[in-house]
Amino acid sequence: MPPRWPREPDRKDPAYRKLDDRMNFAVHALFAALCNSGLWFFHNLRSTSWDWLPWVTGSWVAVLLVHLIYISAIADYSDLASQETPPKST
């Protein structure tokens, strides 16, 4: 069952952006796992000599690691709505 968002989804909402980025990472990790496990399965099943396969897997793991570092340490999930509105002068 997909997660339910209690209000209208808006990319300006920091909580929604954070959840959306984490869900995108989960889809990226799932796709990488499916593709790489399938490649390694056929590599072992047919006893092929795919010298490029460890490079593909290593590269994909490196990209996943960069993606994880971005969403957990670099991404700014502060409130965009307050940044866009100019302060009121009285």
Residue pairs with C-beta under 8 A, 6 or more apart in sequence:
3 19
3 23
5 16
5 19
7 13
9 16
10 16
11 17
11 20
11 80
12 79
12 80
12 81
12 84
13 81
14 77
14 78
14 79
14 80
15 77
17 75
17 77
18 71
18 75
18 77
21 71
21 75
22 71
25 67
25 68
25 71
28 64
28 67
29 64
32 60
32 61
32 64
35 60
36 56
36 57
36 60
39 50
39 53
39 56
39 57
40 53
40 57
42 48
43 50
43 53
